[in-house]
Structures are given as C-alpha cells and as structure tokens.
Amino acid sequence: MPKAVEATTVIDVEPQQVKTNLLGFSASKLGDFFEEIGEKRFRATQMIKWIHQMGECDLDQMTNISKDLRERLKEVAEVKLPEVVSCQDSVDGTRKWLIRVDGGSCIEMVYIPERERGTLCVSSQIGCALDCSFCATGKQGFNRDLTSAEIIGQLWIAADSFGQFKHKAPRRVTNVVMMGMGEPLMNFDNVVDAMNIMLEDNAYGLSKRRVTLSTAGVVPALDKLAEVSDVSLAISLHAPNDKLRNELVPINRKYNLKQFIESAANYIDKMPDNRRKATVEYTLMDQVNDRSVHARELAVLLKDLPCKINLIPFNPFPGSEYKRVTNTALNRFRDILAGEGYTVTVRTTRGDDIAAACGQLAGEVNDKTRRQERYKKRLEEVQPVRIID
C-alpha cells in the first residue's frame, strides 16, 4: 500500500501595507500628499495645525476633517511618534530624553531652560561618522540618518511634555539648535524638511533667528543650504589652523578652514538681514587648543567673517583623553579675542550631572560597520567647491 500523503493547505497572506507617517511632512509635502489622494491642498493646513499646533496624533480626533476622509486616511496614513525611553532632570533644570527610533537604536535630546528662553538641542542622526576626537557621539559609531518625522518628533515630544500644545506651559521651547547627535548637513533633505516645519506659521512658528543649524564643515552642503534656507548658522571650528583641526575634526582634511570660512561668509552674505552673524563654536581643551597663540590665530582667521564667538569648556566623558580647560587659560583666551573686537561668550556647562552637556550626548547606537563605511564613502564622493582666490 502506498503511504498516504497529507494534504497541505496554502493560505495567501497579503503583505501589510506600510502607512505614510505624516508627522514629518512639511506644509508643501502635505499638500502634495492630499493632491495624490484626490483631495484639495487646503487639507494640509488643517493637518499641520492638528499635529503641530494642537498636538493631536489621533486622526479620529481631527474633527474639522470629514469622517469619510478620516477613514480613508487611516487606511494609508498615520501620525507616529518616536518612543520616549527615559527622561532625566538635572539639578540645574536641564532635561534630557532618551528616545528609541525604528531599528532599536536610541538618540538623545536636551532642553536647556534660561530666564527668558528655553533651548532644545535636537539630534539629526543615530550616531555620527565624522569622528571628532573630543565628542562622545562620534565614539558611538554611525547607524543611519533620522527621518524628518524622527527629527521633528523630538520637538513635538518636548512641547507636549511642557503642556505647550494646551497653552498652559510653565516652560516653552523658544529656540531649537541642530546641535545634538550627528552632522545635520549630512542628512540634508530630512533636516531641511524638519526645520521648515519648525518655521511654519501653522506649526511651531519659530523665527529664523531662533532655529540654528550647527555644522562641522560639510562645505558643498552648506553652499546648498544657502540656496534654500536662512536659519541661523553655527560653525564648529575648535582649532585656528589646519594642522590642529585635521586632528580634532577629521572632515577638515576634506574641506579645509579656508573653504569652510568662505562658505560660512557666503551663507551670511546671502541673508536678507545684514545684521546677522555666524556663531563660531570653539571647544577649549587643556593644553590642546587653549594657548594664547591659538587665540591670536583665531582672531586673524575670522577677520572676514561676521561672527560672534562661543567658547565651550570641554566636558569630559568616559574614555576621553582630553581635559577641561583651566579657568586661567579660558579667561586669557576670551580676553585676547575681546581685545581684537570680537563679541565673545562662554557657554555655561549645563546638565553635566546627567551627561547632557555639550559633547556628551551618546544615546544607544547599534553601530553598523558596513553602513558607516558606506557613509564615509558618500562623504568622500561629495565634490569640494572650487575656491576663487
């Protein structure tokens, strides 16, 4: 007798449709989205107000949108936030969030309260491939760029935590700085989209003076930014000559100080307000870049750039080989620059008891070695801008 063969039932399972996350869509992209599904562009204004003015992520609660349209939207779209893993408060009032994004890695963002403003330091990447020697983020490796939803989601989370959407906030986010984890200009499109939402009158309504992008010197992307945006600019310099900067900020080997400064000057020159200045960020490390000769070199280097200088005492982190600048060296450095006519401020260290100070953000990065290699290759392929003497 032949052996009986069991019949096998094959069940076709339709792949689950991936929904479009509307959280990171600028007003323009929301307009395009609604047109694509056969709706009028004015729906974009309704949607962006619900998400970013009223803090509403539940499509069912968006009551000035018809029920039929809400049902259609739920089939193809969602408003999905990153996950808050933890929130820590410093003794000085600084707050740090650890946020998990798709893929399991975590990023960090920091809120710094001051008397008349509240500044949110926002991340643009999971880790960073630029590997600046004094920064904890770069030591974590690089995983991927954040989406525009993951970037603007940080501002949404902070605003919601303070009750800002309900207009009863004891604290508010008045300023945003793209100075968290990552190099913003290496995630150009997503960062620009997120900043556009920050500036949108029907969203957060921040002024261009209150949104600042900080870059370590991706010159071609900075030139490109000058064509599409005029948010405030901060340049991470940290050294007054190429030899030292090559060691501290490796991207300087690709785009040197002359190229970087000229690109920054071009950016400022294109701003409609001729009173705007770049902020020069300079992290001072003991007996590395804090000598009098360095201050004098810096004064000469910046003579053609409308700028103010922000001196940042180095904040130690585990495994770092550098030490914090002494008060004597810090004051001497400041006084030399001030004597040359520069406006100089010293950044007060905030949140160091919860590792939230400048240069200490690390998150929990699942470093992707091959992905990091591809990222660095992408950086190598960026064509330098020709500098005209």
N, C-alpha and C positions, 0 to 999 in steps of 0.2 A: 504494500500500500504506500503510495507517495505521501510524504509528510505534508500536512495541511499548512498552508501559508496564511498568516493573519493579514486581514485587510487593513490598510493604513489610510486614515482619513487626513487629507491635506487641507488645512484651513488657510485661506488667503487673508493676511493681515495687512491692512493698509497702513503705510508709514504715517506716523503722526505729523500733522502739519506744523511747521515751525512758525510761530506767530511773530509779527513785526513789533519790536519794542518801540513805542512812541516816545519814551522818556527822553531820548537823546536827539529827537528831531527838532531842528530849528524851525522857525515860522515858515521859511521858504520850503523846506523839505516836507513839512506837514501839509502845506498847500499842494505840493506835487502828489503826496500820498492820497489826499482826498480826491484830486482830479483823476488819479488812476483807478479809483473805485467808483467813479461816476458821480462824485459829489462836488459841490461848489467850494472854491478855495476859502471862503469866509469861515468854513468849519475849522480851519487851522487856528484862527484867533480864539474861537471857543475852546478848543482843546488845550492850547498852550496856557490859557488863563486857568483852566481847571487844574492842570498839572502843577504849574509853577507859581501861580498866584494864590490859589486856594489849597494847594497841597493834596489834591484828590487823585488817587490812582485807581479807584473802582469805577469802571465805565458805567455801571448801573446808576451811580450817584450823579452823573453829569446830566442834570435834568433839563437843560435847555437844548439838548440834543434829542431828537425824536427816538422813541422806543425802538422803532424798526431799524433805525441806523445804529443804535447801540447794540442791537442783536447781531447785525451784520459785522460790526466792528469786533465783537467778541470772538467771532469765527476766525478773524485774520490778524488781530492786533491785541496788544496788552500794554500795560504800563508796569514794568518790572524794575524794582529797585535792587541794588546790591544788598547783601546781608550784613548787618552790624553784629560783629562777634563780641566786641567788648568796648567799653568806654571808660577812660580814666581821667580823673581831675587832679591837677597839680595843686600844690599849696598856694601857688600864685594866681590861680584861676584859669590857667591854661587847660584845655581839654583835648584829649587825643582819642580818636576812634580807630579800632582795628576792623577792617571791612573785608569780607570774603566776596570774591567775584567768581564768575564762571570758570571752572577748571580747578578750583580749590585753593589757589593762592590767595594771600591776603595783602592788602595795601593799608597804609596809614594816612590819616589826615589830621590836621591840628588847627584848633581855634585859639586865637590869642586875644583876650579882651584887654582893651585900654580904655582910658577915661571917656573918650568921645568916639571911639570906633571899635569894631570887632573884626579882626582879620582872619580869614580862613585860608590855610595853606593846603592846596589841593594837589593830589598826585595825578600823573598823566600816563604812567607805565607801571607794570609789575616788575620791579627791579630796574636796573639801568645797565647798559652795556658800555657807557663811556668810561667807567672805572677810574674816576677821580680818586687820587690816593688818600684823601682826607675825608671821604664821605662814606657813611655806613651803608647807604643804599647800593652803591656800586659793588660793595663787597658781597652782596647777596646774589649777584648774577642777574641775568635777564630772562624773563619768561615771555611776555608779549606786551603789545600796546593795549591800553584801555580803550574801550569803545566810548563814543560820545555819551551814551547813557550811563556808563560807569563813572565818567568824569563829572557830568552834571548831577548825577545821583548823589555824589558827596555833598554838594551844596544843598540839595533837597533834604538830605538826612540832617544836616546841621541846622537848617532853617526850621525843620519840623521839631527838632529836639528843643529848640528855644521857644516854641509856640509862635513863630514868626508868621505862619500862614493864618493864624487866628487873630493876628494884630494885637496880641497881648504879651509880646515878648519882653522879658526883663533884659535880655541880651538880643542883639541882632547881628547878622553878617552884613557889614557895611563895605568891606573890601575883600577881594579874592586875589590871591597870588598863586600863580602856577609855579610853585617852588617846592612841591612835595617830591615824592619818589618819581624818578625818571627825567628825561630830557624832552620838554614839550615839543620842540621843533622837529624831533624825530617821529612824532605822532601828529603830523601837521593837520590833516583834514579833521580828525576827531577833536583835536584841541580847538581849532577854529570854530567848529560847529558848537562845541560846548560854550565857548566864550560868547558866541553870538546869542545864545540863549540867556546868558548872564546879563547881556546888554539890552535884550529885548524889553521894550516898554511894557508889553503884556505879560512878561515873565518876572524877572527879578529887578529889572530897571536900573541896574548899576551903571554909573558913568564910566567912560573910558579911562578916566583918571584913577578909578578905583578897582580896575582889573589890570593886573600886572603879569606879564609873561617874563620868566627868567630863563636865559639860555647860556650854555657854556661855550657857544660859538659855532653853531652849525650855519655857516655863512650863507650858502645858497638858499636855505630855508628862511633865514632872516630877511634876505633880499625879497623873497617871495611874500613874506608876511607884510612887508611894507606896501605891497600892491593891494592887499585885501583887508587890512586892519590898521587901526591906530590906537590900540590899547597901550598902556604904559609899558615901558621896556626896562628890564634889569639885566645887566650882563655880569656873569660870574667870571671874574678876572683872576684874582688870587695870586697874581705874580706880575711884576712890571717888565719882565724880559722873556724872550722866547726860551732861553736855556732852562730857566727855572720852571716856566709854565709847561714845558714839554714833560717835566717830571710830575708835576702836580695835576695837570689837566691834559691827558694824552691827546685829546682831539686837536690840541694846538699844533701837533705835528702835521696835521692835515690842513688846517686853516690857522695861519699864524696871527700874532697880535695886530700887525698892520692891517691885514684883511678884516679881522674882527672889528677893530675900532672904526675903520672906514665904513663898514656895513652898518654898524650901530649909528654912526653920524648921519648916514644916508637915511636911515629909518626916522630919526628925529627930524631931519630936514624936511621930510615929506608930511609931517604932521601939520594940520591946519592951524594949530595954536603954536605960535613961535616962542611961547614961554615954557614949553615942555622940555624936560631934561631926562636923560637916561640915568638910572641908578646903577652905580658901579659897586658890585659886591666884592669885598676883599676879606677873606678869612685869614686871620693872623695866627701863625703858629710859632711857637717859641724857637728862636734862632734858625728859622727856615726862611721866612719872608717878611720879618718884622724889623729889619735893620733900618737905620737912617738912610743908607744908600738906596734901599728899596723904595722908601717914601719919596725921595727926590727923583728917582727914575719914574715912578708912577705919575708924579706931577708933570713931568715932561711928556710922557706918553699920552696923557689925557688932554693936552692943551687945546686940541681942535675939536673936542667932543663936549657939547653942552651936557653937563652932568653934575650930579651930587654923589658923594662917596659914602657908602655904608660899611664901616669896619665891623667885622664879626669875630669876636674871640672864638677860637677853636673849641668845640665841645667834644671832649673825649668819648670814645665808645670802645667796647671790648675788642681787643686785637689791634687797636690803632697804635702806630709808632710815634705819633706826634703828641706834643704837649701844649697846653693852653698858654697863650702869650702872657707875659708878666704885665702888671699894671704900668710899670715904668716904661716898658717898650711900647705899649699901646698908647699911652699919653704922648710920648715923644713922636710916634708915627702920626697921630692925629694933629699935633701942633705944627709939624712940618707942612702937612698938606693945607691946613688952615692958613698958615703963613703965606702960602702960594696963592691964596684967594679962593680955595675950594670950600664949598659947604660940606662939612664932614659930620656924620653922626656915628655913634657907637651903638650897635644893636645890643639891647639888654638881653641877657640869656634868660629865656623863659621855658618852663616845663622840663628842665633837665632832670628833675627827680622822677619823671615818668618817661625818660628818653624821648622827649618831644621837641628838644631844642634843634636849632639849625644843624644839619649834617648828621643827625642821629636816627632819622627815620629808616627803618629796615623792613618792617612787615614780616610776612612769612612767604618767601618766594620759592616756588618749585622751579629751580634753575633748569632751563632746557639748554644743555650744552650745544647741541647742533643748531638749535634755534638762535642761540646767542651768536654762534659763528656766522650764520646767515645774516643776522642783524649787522654784525660788524662788516661783513662783505657789502651789505647795502650802503653802509656809511662810506666805505672805500669807493663805491661807484658814483657817489654824489660828486658832480663836477665842480671844481672850485671856480669862483668868479674871477675873471681877469681884472687885475688891479691896474688902473692907469696912474702912472706917476705924474 
